[in-house]
Each structure stands twice: as C-alpha cells, then as structure tokens.
Amino acid sequence: MKILSRGRNKSVALKKLTMVHPTEGFPITAMREIVLLKRLQHHNIVQLQDIFPSRQSEANKNKGSFYLQFEYVKHDLQGLLNK
C-alpha cells in the first residue's frame, strides 16, 4: 500500500502483518524477515524504515497488526517479471 509519510512528506510503502493467533506471539517468519531486512544494506534491496503496531479494535476482530514501512519504489520484481 502506498501512503504519504507525515514527517518526511514522501511516499512510502506499507506491508501489513496480521497477528492471526495473538496468544502465540509474533510470527517467527515475520521476525526473520525483519531481522534480515534490518541487516541488509544494498541498493538492490528495499530499505526497511520503520515498524509500528496498530491497535486492537472490533474493525480488525480484536487482532493487533504490525506495519512495516519501506521506501516506495514504482515496480516490484513480480511485476517486472510478468511483463
């Protein structure tokens, strides 16, 4: 999802991580992805800028979510491969 960052006044991309089973803790696959993205610094790898939670509410069935904020790029690999 593309949004406009408030503080930076730039477009950023958000990836939503839904907590399917909140009692089981944070998903290990998401944790691996976050750790790798924070470690990797390369011009061909999208930069992870921030991680923030959403509040539990009736709208999200009382399941909290986390959002990963990335730099925005116009194309993804899958889109380029499908051309």
Distance bins in CASP14 RR format, pairs under 12 A and 6 or more apart:
PFRMAT RR
TARGET T0000
AUTHOR 0000-0000-0000
RMODE 2
METHOD distances of the structure
MODEL  1
1 11 0 0 0 0 0 1 0 0 0 0 0
1 12 0 0 0 0 1 0 0 0 0 0 0
1 13 1 0 0 1 0 0 0 0 0 0 0
1 14 1 0 1 0 0 0 0 0 0 0 0
1 15 1 0 0 1 0 0 0 0 0 0 0
1 16 1 0 0 1 0 0 0 0 0 0 0
1 67 0 0 0 0 1 0 0 0 0 0 0
1 68 0 0 0 0 0 1 0 0 0 0 0
1 69 0 0 0 0 0 1 0 0 0 0 0
1 70 0 0 0 0 0 1 0 0 0 0 0
1 72 0 0 0 0 0 1 0 0 0 0 0
2 10 0 0 0 0 0 1 0 0 0 0 0
2 11 1 0 1 0 0 0 0 0 0 0 0
2 12 1 0 0 1 0 0 0 0 0 0 0
2 13 1 0 1 0 0 0 0 0 0 0 0
2 14 1 0 0 1 0 0 0 0 0 0 0
2 15 0 0 0 0 0 1 0 0 0 0 0
2 69 0 0 0 0 0 1 0 0 0 0 0
2 70 0 0 0 0 0 1 0 0 0 0 0
2 71 0 0 0 0 0 1 0 0 0 0 0
2 72 1 0 1 0 0 0 0 0 0 0 0
2 73 0 0 0 0 0 1 0 0 0 0 0
2 74 0 0 0 0 1 0 0 0 0 0 0
2 76 0 0 0 0 0 1 0 0 0 0 0
3 9 0 0 0 0 0 1 0 0 0 0 0
3 10 0 0 0 0 0 1 0 0 0 0 0
3 11 1 0 0 1 0 0 0 0 0 0 0
3 12 1 0 0 1 0 0 0 0 0 0 0
3 13 1 0 0 1 0 0 0 0 0 0 0
3 14 1 0 0 1 0 0 0 0 0 0 0
3 15 0 0 0 0 0 1 0 0 0 0 0
3 16 0 0 0 0 0 1 0 0 0 0 0
3 67 0 0 0 0 1 0 0 0 0 0 0
3 69 0 0 0 0 1 0 0 0 0 0 0
3 70 0 0 0 0 0 1 0 0 0 0 0
3 72 0 0 0 0 1 0 0 0 0 0 0
4 10 1 0 0 1 0 0 0 0 0 0 0
4 11 1 0 1 0 0 0 0 0 0 0 0
4 12 1 0 0 1 0 0 0 0 0 0 0
4 13 0 0 0 0 0 1 0 0 0 0 0
4 14 0 0 0 0 0 1 0 0 0 0 0
4 69 0 0 0 0 0 1 0 0 0 0 0
4 72 0 0 0 0 1 0 0 0 0 0 0
5 11 1 0 0 1 0 0 0 0 0 0 0
5 12 1 0 1 0 0 0 0 0 0 0 0
5 13 0 0 0 0 0 1 0 0 0 0 0
5 14 0 0 0 0 1 0 0 0 0 0 0
5 49 0 0 0 0 1 0 0 0 0 0 0
5 50 0 0 0 0 1 0 0 0 0 0 0
5 52 0 0 0 0 0 1 0 0 0 0 0
5 67 0 0 0 0 0 1 0 0 0 0 0
5 69 1 0 0 1 0 0 0 0 0 0 0
5 70 0 0 0 0 0 1 0 0 0 0 0
5 71 0 0 0 0 1 0 0 0 0 0 0
5 72 0 0 0 0 1 0 0 0 0 0 0
6 12 0 0 0 0 1 0 0 0 0 0 0
6 50 0 0 0 0 0 1 0 0 0 0 0
6 69 0 0 0 0 0 1 0 0 0 0 0
7 49 0 0 0 0 0 1 0 0 0 0 0
7 50 0 0 0 0 0 1 0 0 0 0 0
7 69 0 0 0 0 0 1 0 0 0 0 0
8 49 0 0 0 0 1 0 0 0 0 0 0
8 50 0 0 0 0 0 1 0 0 0 0 0
8 69 0 0 0 0 0 1 0 0 0 0 0
8 71 0 0 0 0 0 1 0 0 0 0 0
8 72 0 0 0 0 0 1 0 0 0 0 0
10 49 0 0 0 0 1 0 0 0 0 0 0
10 69 0 0 0 0 0 1 0 0 0 0 0
10 70 0 0 0 0 0 1 0 0 0 0 0
10 71 0 0 0 0 1 0 0 0 0 0 0
10 72 1 0 0 1 0 0 0 0 0 0 0
11 49 0 0 0 0 0 1 0 0 0 0 0
11 69 0 0 0 0 0 1 0 0 0 0 0
11 70 0 0 0 0 0 1 0 0 0 0 0
11 71 0 0 0 0 1 0 0 0 0 0 0
11 72 1 0 1 0 0 0 0 0 0 0 0
11 73 0 0 0 0 1 0 0 0 0 0 0
11 74 0 0 0 0 1 0 0 0 0 0 0
12 46 0 0 0 0 0 1 0 0 0 0 0
12 47 0 0 0 0 0 1 0 0 0 0 0
12 48 0 0 0 0 0 1 0 0 0 0 0
12 49 1 0 0 1 0 0 0 0 0 0 0
12 50 0 0 0 0 1 0 0 0 0 0 0
12 52 0 0 0 0 0 1 0 0 0 0 0
12 67 0 0 0 0 0 1 0 0 0 0 0
12 68 0 0 0 0 0 1 0 0 0 0 0
12 69 1 0 1 0 0 0 0 0 0 0 0
12 70 1 0 0 1 0 0 0 0 0 0 0
12 71 1 0 0 1 0 0 0 0 0 0 0
12 72 1 0 1 0 0 0 0 0 0 0 0
12 73 0 0 0 0 0 1 0 0 0 0 0
13 46 1 0 0 1 0 0 0 0 0 0 0
13 47 0 0 0 0 0 1 0 0 0 0 0
13 48 0 0 0 0 0 1 0 0 0 0 0
13 49 0 0 0 0 1 0 0 0 0 0 0
13 50 0 0 0 0 0 1 0 0 0 0 0
13 67 0 0 0 0 0 1 0 0 0 0 0
13 68 0 0 0 0 1 0 0 0 0 0 0
13 69 1 0 0 1 0 0 0 0 0 0 0
13 70 1 0 1 0 0 0 0 0 0 0 0
13 71 1 0 0 1 0 0 0 0 0 0 0
13 72 1 0 1 0 0 0 0 0 0 0 0
13 73 1 0 0 1 0 0 0 0 0 0 0
13 74 0 0 0 0 0 1 0 0 0 0 0
13 75 0 0 0 0 0 1 0 0 0 0 0
13 76 0 0 0 0 1 0 0 0 0 0 0
14 48 0 0 0 0 0 1 0 0 0 0 0
14 49 0 0 0 0 0 1 0 0 0 0 0
14 50 0 0 0 0 1 0 0 0 0 0 0
14 51 0 0 0 0 0 1 0 0 0 0 0
14 52 0 0 0 0 1 0 0 0 0 0 0
14 54 0 0 0 0 0 1 0 0 0 0 0
14 65 0 0 0 0 0 1 0 0 0 0 0
14 66 0 0 0 0 0 1 0 0 0 0 0
14 67 1 0 1 0 0 0 0 0 0 0 0
14 68 1 0 0 1 0 0 0 0 0 0 0
14 69 1 0 1 0 0 0 0 0 0 0 0
14 70 1 0 0 1 0 0 0 0 0 0 0
14 71 0 0 0 0 0 1 0 0 0 0 0
14 72 0 0 0 0 1 0 0 0 0 0 0
15 30 0 0 0 0 1 0 0 0 0 0 0
15 33 0 0 0 0 1 0 0 0 0 0 0
15 34 0 0 0 0 0 1 0 0 0 0 0
15 37 0 0 0 0 0 1 0 0 0 0 0
15 46 0 0 0 0 1 0 0 0 0 0 0
15 48 0 0 0 0 1 0 0 0 0 0 0
15 49 0 0 0 0 0 1 0 0 0 0 0
15 50 0 0 0 0 0 1 0 0 0 0 0
15 51 0 0 0 0 1 0 0 0 0 0 0
15 52 0 0 0 0 0 1 0 0 0 0 0
15 65 0 0 0 0 0 1 0 0 0 0 0
15 66 0 0 0 0 1 0 0 0 0 0 0
15 67 1 0 0 1 0 0 0 0 0 0 0
15 68 1 0 1 0 0 0 0 0 0 0 0
15 69 0 0 0 0 1 0 0 0 0 0 0
15 70 1 0 0 1 0 0 0 0 0 0 0
15 72 0 0 0 0 0 1 0 0 0 0 0
15 76 0 0 0 0 0 1 0 0 0 0 0
16 30 0 0 0 0 0 1 0 0 0 0 0
16 51 0 0 0 0 0 1 0 0 0 0 0
16 52 0 0 0 0 0 1 0 0 0 0 0
16 53 0 0 0 0 0 1 0 0 0 0 0
16 54 0 0 0 0 1 0 0 0 0 0 0
16 60 0 0 0 0 1 0 0 0 0 0 0
16 63 0 0 0 0 0 1 0 0 0 0 0
16 64 0 0 0 0 0 1 0 0 0 0 0
16 65 1 0 1 0 0 0 0 0 0 0 0
16 66 1 0 0 1 0 0 0 0 0 0 0
16 67 1 0 1 0 0 0 0 0 0 0 0
16 68 0 0 0 0 1 0 0 0 0 0 0
16 69 0 0 0 0 0 1 0 0 0 0 0
17 25 0 0 0 0 0 1 0 0 0 0 0
17 26 0 0 0 0 1 0 0 0 0 0 0
17 27 1 0 0 1 0 0 0 0 0 0 0
17 28 0 0 0 0 0 1 0 0 0 0 0
17 29 0 0 0 0 1 0 0 0 0 0 0
17 30 1 0 1 0 0 0 0 0 0 0 0
17 31 0 0 0 0 1 0 0 0 0 0 0
17 33 0 0 0 0 1 0 0 0 0 0 0
17 34 0 0 0 0 1 0 0 0 0 0 0
17 51 0 0 0 0 1 0 0 0 0 0 0
17 52 0 0 0 0 0 1 0 0 0 0 0
17 53 0 0 0 0 1 0 0 0 0 0 0
17 54 0 0 0 0 1 0 0 0 0 0 0
17 63 0 0 0 0 0 1 0 0 0 0 0
17 64 0 0 0 0 1 0 0 0 0 0 0
17 65 1 0 0 1 0 0 0 0 0 0 0
17 66 1 0 1 0 0 0 0 0 0 0 0
17 67 1 0 0 1 0 0 0 0 0 0 0
17 68 1 0 0 1 0 0 0 0 0 0 0
17 69 0 0 0 0 0 1 0 0 0 0 0
18 26 0 0 0 0 0 1 0 0 0 0 0
18 27 0 0 0 0 1 0 0 0 0 0 0
18 30 0 0 0 0 1 0 0 0 0 0 0
18 53 0 0 0 0 0 1 0 0 0 0 0
18 54 0 0 0 0 1 0 0 0 0 0 0
18 56 0 0 0 0 0 1 0 0 0 0 0
18 60 1 0 0 1 0 0 0 0 0 0 0
18 61 0 0 0 0 1 0 0 0 0 0 0
18 62 0 0 0 0 0 1 0 0 0 0 0
18 63 1 0 0 1 0 0 0 0 0 0 0
18 64 1 0 0 1 0 0 0 0 0 0 0
18 65 1 0 1 0 0 0 0 0 0 0 0
18 66 0 0 0 0 1 0 0 0 0 0 0
18 67 0 0 0 0 0 1 0 0 0 0 0
19 25 1 0 0 1 0 0 0 0 0 0 0
19 26 1 0 0 1 0 0 0 0 0 0 0
19 27 1 0 0 1 0 0 0 0 0 0 0
19 30 0 0 0 0 1 0 0 0 0 0 0
19 53 0 0 0 0 1 0 0 0 0 0 0
19 54 0 0 0 0 1 0 0 0 0 0 0
19 55 0 0 0 0 0 1 0 0 0 0 0
19 56 0 0 0 0 1 0 0 0 0 0 0
19 60 0 0 0 0 1 0 0 0 0 0 0
19 61 0 0 0 0 0 1 0 0 0 0 0
19 62 0 0 0 0 1 0 0 0 0 0 0
19 63 1 0 1 0 0 0 0 0 0 0 0
19 64 1 0 1 0 0 0 0 0 0 0 0
19 65 1 0 0 1 0 0 0 0 0 0 0
19 66 1 0 0 1 0 0 0 0 0 0 0
19 67 0 0 0 0 0 1 0 0 0 0 0
20 26 0 0 0 0 0 1 0 0 0 0 0
20 27 1 0 0 1 0 0 0 0 0 0 0
20 29 0 0 0 0 0 1 0 0 0 0 0
20 30 0 0 0 0 0 1 0 0 0 0 0
20 60 0 0 0 0 0 1 0 0 0 0 0
20 61 0 0 0 0 0 1 0 0 0 0 0
20 63 1 0 0 1 0 0 0 0 0 0 0
20 64 0 0 0 0 1 0 0 0 0 0 0
20 65 0 0 0 0 0 1 0 0 0 0 0
21 27 0 0 0 0 1 0 0 0 0 0 0
21 28 0 0 0 0 0 1 0 0 0 0 0
21 63 0 0 0 0 1 0 0 0 0 0 0
21 64 0 0 0 0 0 1 0 0 0 0 0
22 53 0 0 0 0 0 1 0 0 0 0 0
22 56 0 0 0 0 1 0 0 0 0 0 0
22 60 0 0 0 0 0 1 0 0 0 0 0
22 61 0 0 0 0 0 1 0 0 0 0 0
22 62 0 0 0 0 1 0 0 0 0 0 0
22 63 1 0 1 0 0 0 0 0 0 0 0
22 64 1 0 0 1 0 0 0 0 0 0 0
22 65 0 0 0 0 0 1 0 0 0 0 0
22 66 0 0 0 0 0 1 0 0 0 0 0
23 62 0 0 0 0 0 1 0 0 0 0 0
23 63 0 0 0 0 0 1 0 0 0 0 0
23 64 0 0 0 0 0 1 0 0 0 0 0
24 63 0 0 0 0 0 1 0 0 0 0 0
25 31 0 0 0 0 1 0 0 0 0 0 0
25 63 0 0 0 0 0 1 0 0 0 0 0
25 64 0 0 0 0 0 1 0 0 0 0 0
25 66 0 0 0 0 0 1 0 0 0 0 0
26 32 0 0 0 0 0 1 0 0 0 0 0
26 33 0 0 0 0 0 1 0 0 0 0 0
26 34 0 0 0 0 1 0 0 0 0 0 0
26 35 0 0 0 0 0 1 0 0 0 0 0
26 51 0 0 0 0 0 1 0 0 0 0 0
26 53 0 0 0 0 0 1 0 0 0 0 0
26 64 0 0 0 0 0 1 0 0 0 0 0
26 65 0 0 0 0 0 1 0 0 0 0 0
26 66 1 0 0 1 0 0 0 0 0 0 0
27 33 0 0 0 0 1 0 0 0 0 0 0
27 34 0 0 0 0 0 1 0 0 0 0 0
27 64 0 0 0 0 0 1 0 0 0 0 0
27 65 0 0 0 0 0 1 0 0 0 0 0
27 66 0 0 0 0 1 0 0 0 0 0 0
28 34 0 0 0 0 0 1 0 0 0 0 0
28 35 0 0 0 0 0 1 0 0 0 0 0
29 35 0 0 0 0 0 1 0 0 0 0 0
29 36 0 0 0 0 0 1 0 0 0 0 0
30 36 0 0 0 0 0 1 0 0 0 0 0
30 37 0 0 0 0 0 1 0 0 0 0 0
30 48 0 0 0 0 0 1 0 0 0 0 0
30 51 0 0 0 0 1 0 0 0 0 0 0
30 65 0 0 0 0 0 1 0 0 0 0 0
30 66 1 0 0 1 0 0 0 0 0 0 0
30 67 0 0 0 0 0 1 0 0 0 0 0
30 68 0 0 0 0 1 0 0 0 0 0 0
31 37 0 0 0 0 0 1 0 0 0 0 0
31 38 0 0 0 0 0 1 0 0 0 0 0
31 51 0 0 0 0 0 1 0 0 0 0 0
31 66 0 0 0 0 0 1 0 0 0 0 0
31 68 0 0 0 0 0 1 0 0 0 0 0
32 38 0 0 0 0 0 1 0 0 0 0 0
32 39 0 0 0 0 0 1 0 0 0 0 0
33 39 0 0 0 0 0 1 0 0 0 0 0
33 40 0 0 0 0 0 1 0 0 0 0 0
33 45 0 0 0 0 0 1 0 0 0 0 0
33 46 0 0 0 0 0 1 0 0 0 0 0
33 48 0 0 0 0 1 0 0 0 0 0 0
33 51 0 0 0 0 0 1 0 0 0 0 0
33 66 0 0 0 0 0 1 0 0 0 0 0
33 68 0 0 0 0 1 0 0 0 0 0 0
33 70 0 0 0 0 0 1 0 0 0 0 0
34 40 0 0 0 0 0 1 0 0 0 0 0
34 48 1 0 0 1 0 0 0 0 0 0 0
34 49 0 0 0 0 0 1 0 0 0 0 0
34 50 0 0 0 0 0 1 0 0 0 0 0
34 51 1 0 0 1 0 0 0 0 0 0 0
34 66 0 0 0 0 1 0 0 0 0 0 0
34 67 0 0 0 0 0 1 0 0 0 0 0
34 68 1 0 0 1 0 0 0 0 0 0 0
34 69 0 0 0 0 0 1 0 0 0 0 0
34 70 0 0 0 0 0 1 0 0 0 0 0
35 48 0 0 0 0 0 1 0 0 0 0 0
35 51 0 0 0 0 0 1 0 0 0 0 0
36 42 0 0 0 0 0 1 0 0 0 0 0
36 45 0 0 0 0 1 0 0 0 0 0 0
36 46 0 0 0 0 0 1 0 0 0 0 0
36 48 0 0 0 0 1 0 0 0 0 0 0
36 68 0 0 0 0 0 1 0 0 0 0 0
37 45 1 0 0 1 0 0 0 0 0 0 0
37 46 1 0 0 1 0 0 0 0 0 0 0
37 47 0 0 0 0 1 0 0 0 0 0 0
37 48 1 0 1 0 0 0 0 0 0 0 0
37 49 0 0 0 0 1 0 0 0 0 0 0
37 50 0 0 0 0 0 1 0 0 0 0 0
37 51 0 0 0 0 1 0 0 0 0 0 0
37 68 1 0 0 1 0 0 0 0 0 0 0
37 69 0 0 0 0 0 1 0 0 0 0 0
37 70 0 0 0 0 1 0 0 0 0 0 0
37 71 0 0 0 0 0 1 0 0 0 0 0
38 45 0 0 0 0 0 1 0 0 0 0 0
38 47 0 0 0 0 1 0 0 0 0 0 0
38 48 1 0 1 0 0 0 0 0 0 0 0
38 49 0 0 0 0 0 1 0 0 0 0 0
38 50 0 0 0 0 0 1 0 0 0 0 0
38 51 0 0 0 0 1 0 0 0 0 0 0
38 68 0 0 0 0 0 1 0 0 0 0 0
38 70 0 0 0 0 0 1 0 0 0 0 0
39 45 0 0 0 0 0 1 0 0 0 0 0
39 47 0 0 0 0 0 1 0 0 0 0 0
39 48 0 0 0 0 1 0 0 0 0 0 0
40 46 0 0 0 0 1 0 0 0 0 0 0
40 47 0 0 0 0 1 0 0 0 0 0 0
40 48 0 0 0 0 1 0 0 0 0 0 0
41 47 1 0 0 1 0 0 0 0 0 0 0
41 48 0 0 0 0 0 1 0 0 0 0 0
43 71 0 0 0 0 0 1 0 0 0 0 0
43 73 0 0 0 0 0 1 0 0 0 0 0
44 73 0 0 0 0 0 1 0 0 0 0 0
44 77 0 0 0 0 1 0 0 0 0 0 0
45 70 0 0 0 0 0 1 0 0 0 0 0
45 71 0 0 0 0 0 1 0 0 0 0 0
45 73 0 0 0 0 0 1 0 0 0 0 0
45 77 0 0 0 0 0 1 0 0 0 0 0
46 68 0 0 0 0 1 0 0 0 0 0 0
46 69 0 0 0 0 0 1 0 0 0 0 0
46 70 1 0 1 0 0 0 0 0 0 0 0
46 71 1 0 1 0 0 0 0 0 0 0 0
46 72 0 0 0 0 1 0 0 0 0 0 0
46 73 1 0 0 1 0 0 0 0 0 0 0
46 74 0 0 0 0 0 1 0 0 0 0 0
46 75 0 0 0 0 0 1 0 0 0 0 0
46 76 0 0 0 0 1 0 0 0 0 0 0
46 77 0 0 0 0 1 0 0 0 0 0 0
47 68 0 0 0 0 0 1 0 0 0 0 0
47 69 0 0 0 0 1 0 0 0 0 0 0
47 70 1 0 0 1 0 0 0 0 0 0 0
47 71 1 0 1 0 0 0 0 0 0 0 0
47 72 0 0 0 0 0 1 0 0 0 0 0
47 73 0 0 0 0 1 0 0 0 0 0 0
48 67 0 0 0 0 0 1 0 0 0 0 0
48 68 1 0 0 1 0 0 0 0 0 0 0
48 69 1 0 0 1 0 0 0 0 0 0 0
48 70 1 0 1 0 0 0 0 0 0 0 0
48 71 0 0 0 0 1 0 0 0 0 0 0
49 67 0 0 0 0 0 1 0 0 0 0 0
49 68 0 0 0 0 1 0 0 0 0 0 0
49 69 1 0 1 0 0 0 0 0 0 0 0
49 70 1 0 0 1 0 0 0 0 0 0 0
49 71 1 0 0 1 0 0 0 0 0 0 0
49 72 0 0 0 0 0 1 0 0 0 0 0
50 66 0 0 0 0 0 1 0 0 0 0 0
50 67 0 0 0 0 1 0 0 0 0 0 0
50 68 1 0 0 1 0 0 0 0 0 0 0
50 69 1 0 1 0 0 0 0 0 0 0 0
50 70 0 0 0 0 1 0 0 0 0 0 0
50 71 0 0 0 0 0 1 0 0 0 0 0
51 65 0 0 0 0 0 1 0 0 0 0 0
51 66 1 0 0 1 0 0 0 0 0 0 0
51 67 1 0 0 1 0 0 0 0 0 0 0
51 68 1 0 1 0 0 0 0 0 0 0 0
51 69 1 0 0 1 0 0 0 0 0 0 0
51 70 0 0 0 0 0 1 0 0 0 0 0
52 64 0 0 0 0 0 1 0 0 0 0 0
52 65 0 0 0 0 1 0 0 0 0 0 0
52 66 1 0 0 1 0 0 0 0 0 0 0
52 67 1 0 1 0 0 0 0 0 0 0 0
52 68 0 0 0 0 1 0 0 0 0 0 0
52 69 1 0 0 1 0 0 0 0 0 0 0
53 60 0 0 0 0 0 1 0 0 0 0 0
53 63 0 0 0 0 0 1 0 0 0 0 0
53 64 1 0 0 1 0 0 0 0 0 0 0
53 65 1 0 0 1 0 0 0 0 0 0 0
53 66 1 0 1 0 0 0 0 0 0 0 0
53 67 1 0 0 1 0 0 0 0 0 0 0
53 68 0 0 0 0 0 1 0 0 0 0 0
54 60 1 0 0 1 0 0 0 0 0 0 0
54 62 0 0 0 0 0 1 0 0 0 0 0
54 63 0 0 0 0 1 0 0 0 0 0 0
54 64 1 0 1 0 0 0 0 0 0 0 0
54 65 1 0 1 0 0 0 0 0 0 0 0
54 66 1 0 0 1 0 0 0 0 0 0 0
54 67 1 0 0 1 0 0 0 0 0 0 0
55 62 0 0 0 0 1 0 0 0 0 0 0
55 63 0 0 0 0 0 1 0 0 0 0 0
55 64 1 0 0 1 0 0 0 0 0 0 0
55 65 0 0 0 0 1 0 0 0 0 0 0
55 66 0 0 0 0 0 1 0 0 0 0 0
55 67 0 0 0 0 0 1 0 0 0 0 0
56 62 1 0 1 0 0 0 0 0 0 0 0
56 63 1 0 0 1 0 0 0 0 0 0 0
56 64 1 0 1 0 0 0 0 0 0 0 0
56 65 0 0 0 0 1 0 0 0 0 0 0
56 66 0 0 0 0 0 1 0 0 0 0 0
57 63 0 0 0 0 1 0 0 0 0 0 0
57 64 0 0 0 0 1 0 0 0 0 0 0
57 65 0 0 0 0 0 1 0 0 0 0 0
58 64 0 0 0 0 0 1 0 0 0 0 0
59 65 0 0 0 0 0 1 0 0 0 0 0
60 66 0 0 0 0 0 1 0 0 0 0 0
70 76 0 0 0 0 0 1 0 0 0 0 0
73 79 0 0 0 0 0 1 0 0 0 0 0
73 80 0 0 0 0 0 1 0 0 0 0 0
74 80 0 0 0 0 0 1 0 0 0 0 0
75 81 0 0 0 0 0 1 0 0 0 0 0
75 82 0 0 0 0 0 1 0 0 0 0 0
75 83 0 0 0 0 1 0 0 0 0 0 0
76 82 0 0 0 0 1 0 0 0 0 0 0
76 83 0 0 0 0 0 1 0 0 0 0 0
77 83 0 0 0 0 0 1 0 0 0 0 0
END
